[in-house]
Amino acid sequence: MKYLAAYLLLTAGGNAAPSSEDIKAVLASVGVEAEDERVASLLSAVQGKNVNELIEEGRAKLASVPSGGAVSGGAAAAGGAAAGSAEEAVEENKEEEKEESDDDMGFGLFD
């Protein structure tokens, strides 16, 4: 990922075709020692491709990846009804936190 980030930084800075030395210089500037094999692998993978097209390709691939937490229609409807009770729960939690802090009396577990 750091190699790709260096490559993207260089292209965003105006270097349309960064070399392995350019990538190594960027990584060295932040204290990372670059591995020649990984730099070569990255450059062979992006050779002859437009960065904007690569980004769009990646977005399309990510869109097909399930990310979990999908909301169904019934859950969305219930979410609206639960919004009011969530506010009440937050207020109750604030009151409970105040009470708990009074019981602590300044002593910690490892004091």
C-alpha positions as CSV (number, residue, x, y, z in Angstrom):
1,M,0.0,0.0,0.0
2,K,2.8,2.4,0.8
3,Y,4.3,1.8,-2.7
4,L,1.0,2.6,-4.3
5,A,0.6,5.7,-2.1
6,A,4.1,6.9,-3.2
7,Y,3.2,6.3,-6.8
8,L,-0.1,8.2,-6.5
9,L,1.6,11.1,-4.7
10,L,4.1,11.4,-7.5
11,T,1.4,11.3,-10.2
12,A,-0.6,13.9,-8.3
13,G,2.5,16.0,-8.2
14,G,2.7,16.0,-12.0
15,N,5.1,13.1,-12.6
16,A,3.1,11.2,-15.3
17,A,5.4,8.1,-15.2
18,P,7.3,7.8,-11.9
19,S,10.4,5.6,-12.0
20,S,11.5,3.2,-9.3
21,E,14.0,5.7,-8.1
22,D,11.3,8.3,-7.7
23,I,9.2,6.0,-5.6
24,K,12.2,5.0,-3.5
25,A,13.0,8.7,-2.9
26,V,9.5,9.4,-1.7
27,L,9.5,6.4,0.6
28,A,13.0,7.3,1.9
29,S,11.8,10.8,2.7
30,V,9.5,9.4,5.3
31,G,12.0,6.8,6.6
32,V,10.8,3.7,4.7
33,E,13.3,1.4,3.1
34,A,11.8,0.3,-0.3
35,E,12.1,-3.3,-1.5
36,D,13.1,-3.5,-5.1
37,E,10.8,-6.4,-5.9
38,R,7.7,-4.6,-4.7
39,V,8.6,-1.4,-6.6
40,A,9.2,-3.4,-9.7
41,S,5.9,-5.3,-9.3
42,L,3.9,-2.1,-8.8
43,L,5.5,-0.5,-11.9
44,S,4.8,-3.5,-14.1
45,A,1.2,-3.6,-12.9
46,V,0.6,0.1,-13.8
47,Q,2.7,0.3,-16.9
48,G,0.9,1.9,-19.7
49,K,-2.2,2.6,-17.7
50,N,-3.8,6.0,-16.8
51,V,-4.0,6.6,-13.0
52,N,-7.6,7.9,-13.3
53,E,-8.6,4.8,-15.1
54,L,-6.9,2.6,-12.4
55,I,-8.8,4.5,-9.7
56,E,-12.2,4.0,-11.5
57,E,-11.4,0.3,-12.0
58,G,-10.7,0.0,-8.3
59,R,-13.9,1.7,-7.3
60,A,-15.9,-0.6,-9.6
61,K,-14.2,-3.6,-7.9
62,L,-14.9,-2.3,-4.4
63,A,-18.5,-1.7,-5.2
64,S,-19.0,-5.5,-5.7
65,V,-17.4,-6.3,-2.3
66,P,-20.0,-6.9,0.4
67,S,-19.3,-4.6,3.3
68,G,-21.9,-5.9,5.8
69,G,-24.3,-3.8,7.8
70,A,-26.8,-3.6,5.0
71,V,-30.1,-2.1,6.1
72,S,-33.3,-3.8,5.1
73,G,-36.5,-1.8,4.5
74,G,-38.0,-2.9,7.8
75,A,-34.9,-2.0,9.8
76,A,-34.9,1.4,8.1
77,A,-38.5,2.1,9.2
78,A,-37.8,0.9,12.7
79,G,-34.7,3.2,12.8
80,G,-36.9,6.3,12.4
81,A,-39.0,5.2,15.3
82,A,-36.0,4.4,17.5
83,A,-34.4,7.8,16.9
84,G,-36.5,9.5,19.6
85,S,-35.7,6.8,22.1
86,A,-32.0,6.9,21.3
87,E,-31.9,10.6,22.3
88,E,-33.5,9.7,25.7
89,A,-31.0,6.9,26.2
90,V,-28.1,9.3,25.6
91,E,-29.5,11.6,28.2
92,E,-29.8,8.8,30.7
93,N,-26.3,7.6,30.0
94,K,-25.0,11.1,30.7
95,E,-26.7,11.1,34.1
96,E,-25.3,7.6,34.9
97,E,-21.7,8.7,34.0
98,K,-22.0,11.6,36.4
99,E,-23.1,9.3,39.2
100,E,-20.2,6.8,38.4
101,S,-17.6,9.5,38.5
102,D,-18.7,10.5,42.0
103,D,-18.2,7.0,43.3
104,D,-14.6,6.9,42.0
105,M,-13.4,9.5,44.5
106,G,-10.2,10.0,42.6
107,F,-8.7,6.5,43.2
108,G,-7.6,4.5,40.2
109,L,-7.1,0.8,39.8
110,F,-3.3,1.1,39.8
111,D,-2.7,4.1,42.2
